[in-house]
Amino acid sequence: MSSCSCCRCSTAASLPPPPLVFRRNSKRGREMDYESSSWIWDGVYCHPHLFGGLMLTAALLGLSTSYLSGIGFSSFPYMFSDLGIFPTKRRENKKRVRVYMDGCFDLMHYGHANALRQAKALGDELVVGVVSDEEIIANKGPPVLSMEERLALVSGLKWVDEVIADAPYAITEQFMNSLFNEHKIDYIIHGDDPCLLPDGTDAYALAKKAGRYKQIKRTEGVSSTDILIYVVFGNVGRILLTSKDGEVRDNQDGSSPLPADKGTQSHSSHVSQFLPTSRRIVQFSDGKAPGPNARVVYIDGAFDLFHAGHVEILRKAKQLGDFLLVGIHTDQIVSEQRGKYYPIMHLHERSLSVLACRYVDEVIIGAPWEVSKDVITTFNISLVVHGTVAERNSSSPGGNDPYAVPKAMGIFRMLDSPKDITTTSVTKRIIANHEAYTKRNAKKTQSEKKYYDEKVYVSGD
């Protein structure tokens, strides 16, 4: 009887060596077949009693030899490797595919988020270039948000791995070589809508010529142009333009200070083109529930025109627990609290923007104004928080404090808002540059019309 360091018994010693099975013209196939056959013999040598028990169990269950050959021994490693019973050969790590997508990301909305989600699906790591303020001014006009604010928005998206600040508007040969050599980018991504430079040339022509370009499907129903048009020409813009202090006010009879001009939009006629689907919500959601002992933090709000202030307060809220639940108020509640010309983005649009944030685990689509005991119990909420910067007071017109219950329970906390930016302050910026945006939108509207006239179906997404 022979023995050795791995406790092989005489039965094991009498067994023939493990067979080598090769596939022609497939180096990887040879490695896989050797691995899938050698694990059996390693198991017999190191765990003869356990292996025999497994075979006896199979026999007792009435599994014939033909059935075992039908499922194949090669499936056993996947069944038992996670249990640590049999050692398996580690496979070499594949090269991770790095993809690049750039943009201005001014007035960030769920369309931007969905584009970056699609881009991430084409690789393993997503690097995003944020175009500089100077480049935006030269090619499109003044941006609404600063570079710092746009960087915060892009960095806060769950699909983004790295960010390159001050990226050029056009992919020059020098910048493309930098992407390929320094940043190890494999593919450059853009939507199926054209991106033309002021001279009419394709901004991604060089990437296409190099064979390193991939296309994604444009998200329907939203664009920064649509938002700018509504803010500038809709009632929000018309009220702000005629108000000396920039506050949104109505006449005593509830009417607008100015009659509706031809070509302008009222809030009632502003119909979103977004078509919400359950699939889109699933794509944005992590689909994970909090653990039984998780500390659930709850924060609610309108989250209209999702901006850097929202990202920062959500980041601070997430740091206070294990699971961040965000309540998105209904359009009706937002209108009651902020005025009848709000919200600018409707409920489903706002919900997707919040879901795309890396700090958010789940949202309540259409959350109630008051945080009741039932809501706290249903979602097992440990802490309710609210930022110090808000559009309106935390109490409703009727005088009811929406956080009265969590305050009485001792689970309410005010958070210092890291930024003082609000939806109204963003709106005021747009109005301040309304002439520049009017010219920009006129040019953009023509290209948008051409895109939809020539639009063809694009698979994916």
N, C-alpha and C positions, 0 to 999 in steps of 0.2 A: 504494500500500500504506500503510495507516494503522498507527500504533503507539501504545501507551500504557504507563502505568506497570505494568500487570499482565501485560505480555508477550503481549497478544492479537495473533495473526497475522492476515493478510489473510483466511484461511479463517474464522476466528472472526468477523471484522468483517462478513463477508457473511451471517452467520446472522441470522435474524429474532429479535426480542426474545423473552424467555421468556414463555410464555402465563400468564395469570392464570385460575385455575379457582376458582369460588366455589360454595359451597353455600348454598342458601336457608335463612334462619332459623337459621344456625349460624355465629356469629362465630369460634368456635374452629375450626370446619370450614374456614372461609376461610383462617385462618392455617396450618392443617396442610397444605391443598392447595397453597397458595402455596409453602410450604417444601418440600414433597415434589417440586414441579416445578422450582423455581428452582435446586435443587442441581445438576441436570443441566447447566444452561447455565453455571453458575459453574464446573463442572468442565471443560466444553469450552473456555471462555475461558481458564482458568488452566493447564490441563493437557491440551492437545489431543492430544499424542502418547500420553500415558498412556491417555486415554479411547479413542483409536483402537485402541490395543493391546488394551484390554479387549474392545472390540467384535469385533476380529479373532479373539481367543481364543474368544469365544462362537461365532463362525462355524465355527472349526475343530472345535469340539466338536459341531458338528451341531445347534446350537440354532437353530431356525427362528424367524421373526418372530412366528409365532402362539404359540410357546412363551414367548418373551420377554414378549409381551403378557399371557400367562396368569399369569406370576409378578408382572408389574407392575414398572415402574421405581421405584415408591414403596418397594419393599423394599430397593433398593440403598443408601440412606443408612444404614440400620441395619447393613448389611454392611461399609461402608467408613468410617463416621464415626469408629469407634474407632481406625482406622489413621491418622486425620488426613489422609486424601487430599483429601476435599472438606469445605469448611467448612459447618457447619449452624447454623441459627438457634437460639439458646438459648430454651427455653420458660420462661415465667414460673413461679416456684416456687409450688406449691399451698400453701394454708394448712395447717399441721400441726394435726392433731386432737389435743387434749389431754384425757385422761380422768382421772377421780379415783376412787379407791377407798380406803375407810378400814377400820379394824379395830383390835382390841386386840393381835392378834398375840402373845398370851401362849402359851408353849409352842409355838413355831413348828414346823410340820410340813409335809410335802409337800402337804397340802391347801391351806394358805395359799399356798404357792408356786404351785400350779396355778391358784388363783383369780386371782392377780396376773398369771400368764402369759396367761390368757384375757382379762383386762382390757386388757393391753397390746395384744392382737390386735385390739381394737376401736378403737384409735387409733394415733397415732404417738409420743406421749409419755405416760408414766404417772406421775401424781403420787399419792403414797400418804399418807394421813393416819393417824398413830398416836395412838390415843386416850390421853388423859392418865391418870395413876394415880388421880387424884381422881375422874374420871368413871367409871373401871372400878369403883372401890370403891362408888360411889353406885349403880351399876346392876347389878353382877354379884358384887361381893365383892373381896377383896384379890387383886391380880395376883401371879403367881409370880415373874415377871421384872420388873426395874425398867425405867423409861422408857429409860435409857441402853442397857440390854441389848436391849430391843425395837427401838430405833432402829438398833442395830448389825446386828441380824438382817435387818430390812427393807431397810436401805441395802445390805446385802451380796447381795441378790438381783439376778440378771442382767437382769430385766425392769423394774426400778424406775429412773426417771430423776430424780425429786425426792421429797423427804420433807417433810411438814408435821408438826412435833411438837406435842403437846398438842391434838390435834383433839378436837372435842366428840363425845360418844357419839351424839347426835341431830343431824340436819341441820336446824339452825334457819334461819329466813329470812335472818337477818343473816349467818350463816356461808355460806349458799348464795350470797348476793349477793357475798360476798368471793371465793368460788371462781370465780364467773363473771367478775367485773370485775377483781380483782387478780391472780388466778392464771390467768386466761384459760382456764378449764375449759369444755369443750364438753359433756361428758356425765359423769354420776355413775353408778358401776357398783356392783352388788351381786349376790350369788348368788340362786338361785331359792328358797332357804330363807328363811322369814320372820324379820325382825329387829324385835322388838317392844320398846317401851319399858315401864317398870314399870306405866304406866297402860293398857297394852294397845294403844296406837296404833302405827302403822307408822312406823318411824324415817326412812323415805325417802318419806313421803307428799308432802312439798313438792316434791321433785325429780321425782316422777312427775307431779304436777299441772302443773309447769312444762314438761313434755315433754322433759326433759333427763336422762332415766333410761334405763339399759340393763341388761339382766339377763344373767348368765352361769350356767353349769351348776355346781351344787355337786359337789365331788369326793367320790366315794363311798368309804366304808370307813375314814374317820378323822375325828376331831374332838378338840378339846382336852378335852372332857368325857370321852371314852373313855379318854384318857391319865390324867386325874385319877382316874377311877374305878379304873383298874387299879393305879395307884400307891397310892391310899389303901386300897383294899379287897383288893388282890392280896397275894401273899406278901411283896413288897418292903415294902409299907406295914406289914403285920402284924409283920414282923421289926423294922423300925425303931421302931415304936411300943412294943415290949417291950424294946428295947435302951437302956440308960442312956446310952451314949456315941454312939448313933446309927449304930453299925457294923452291917453286915449279917452275921449269924453263924448257923450251923446247930448243932444238937446233934451230939454225937459220932457218933451213928448216922446222921447225915445228914438227920434229920427236922426239921420245923419246930418251934420252941419251943411253938407253940400249935396245938391241933387246928383243923381247918378249920371255920369257922363257916358257918352257912347263909347263902347269898347272897354269900359271898366267892368269889374266884377264885384258883385256883392257877396257877402259870406254865404248867403243862401244859394247862390248860383255857382259857387266854387265847389265843383264835384271832383273828387279825387279819381284818377284813372287806375288806382291800385286795385287789383283783384286779389284779395286775400284768399289763400288756400291752406288747407290743413298741412299739406306737404311742406310749404314754405315755413310754417311755424315749427314743424319738426326739424327742418334743416337748421334753423337758428337755435333751437333748444338743445341743451345738453342731455335732457331726458333722465336726469338723475334726481332721486329723492334724498332728503336729508337722512342721515343715520338715526337710529333710535335715541342716541345720546347727544346728537348734534345741537349746538347752540344756534338757533335760527334768529337772524336779525331781520327786522322788517322796516322798510322805508317806503313811503308813497309820495305821489306827486303827479304832475301833468307830463313832465319831461317832453315839452313841446320844443321843436327845433333843437334837437339833442346837441348839446355843446360841451365845451371843456369843463364848465362848472359842474355839470351832471356827472361827468366821468370822475372828477376828483371827489365829490361827495359820496359816490358809490364805492370808490376805493376805500375811503375812510370807514364807511359803514361795514364793508366786508372784513376789515381788520378786527372788528369787535366780536366776531363769531366764526362759525364754521360754514354757515349756509346763508346766503343773502337772498331774501325774498323781496321783490319790488312790486308794489301795487301801482297800477296805471289807472288814473281816474278816467271816467267816461267823458265823452265830448260834452255832455250836458252839464256835468259837474264843473268842468273847466270853464265853460261859458258862464255859468252862474258865479264863479269866483273871480274871473278875470275880465269879463265883458263878452258881449254877444259876438264879437268878431274873432274870438278865440275858441278852440285851438286852431293853429295854422295847419298842423298835421293831425289827421284823425286818429282814432284809437288804435287801429291795427298798425298803422304806420309808426306811431310812437312806441307801441309794444315791441315791434321788431328792432327798432333802434336800441332800445334798452336791452333786449335779449342778446344783441350782438356784443355787448360790453363784457369783457373778460371777468369782471368782478361779480357779475350777476349769475345766480344759479337758477332762478325761476321767477316768473312774473305772474301776477294776477291781472288778467285782461278785463278791465272794467271794475276796478276795486271801489268799494264804498267810501264815502267821504269820512265817515266816523269809523274808527278802529274799535270794533265792538269786542265783547268778551267771547262771542261765538267765533269771530275771526281768529282771535288769539288762540283759542282752544283747538279749532279745526286745523290750523297750520303749526301748532306747537311752538308758537313764537316766544322766544326768551327775552327779546329786547326790541323796543320800538324806538326809532330814531327819526330826527327831523333836522334839516339844515337851518342855519341862522339867516341865510339869504333866501328869500322867497318872494314871489310876485305879490301875494296878498297876505293879510294877517292869517294866523293859523286857526282863527275861529270863523265860522260861517256867518252870513248876514243875520241869522236868527239868534246869534249869540252862543250857540252850542260849540264847545271845544271838541274837535274831532279826536283829541288824544286824552280826553278825560278819564276813560277806563284804564289805559295803560299807566297813566300818572297815578291813579288811585291804587293800582297794583304794584307800584314802585318799579316798573320796568320801562320807563320812558327816559330818554336822554336827548338833549340838544347837542348837535354837532356844529362846531365852527366851520362854516363853509370856506374852503380854501380859496375860492375865487368869487368875485362879486358879479360875474357875468350872469345875465338872465335872458329869457326869451325876448322881453321887451327891449333890453339894451341892444341885442343883436338886431332887432327890427329897426331901432333908431339909427344904427350904423348904415343899414340899407337905405333908409330914407335920406340920410345925409349925402349919399352919393347917388341919388336916384337918377340924375341926368346921365351919369356914366353908365349906370345899369340899364337905362332905357335904350341907349345906343347899342350896348352889348347884346341885349335881349333881341333887338330887331334883327341883328345879324344872325344870332343863334337860332331864332325862330325859323328863318329861311332854311338853314341846314337841317333843322329838326324835321321840317315838312318834307324835304327831299329824302331824308332817311326813311320816313314812314311810307312815302310814295314808292320807294324802291325796295322796301323791306322784304326779305325772304325768310323762310323758317330756318332757324339754327337749332340743331339738336343739342342736347346736354342740359345743364342746370338741374 
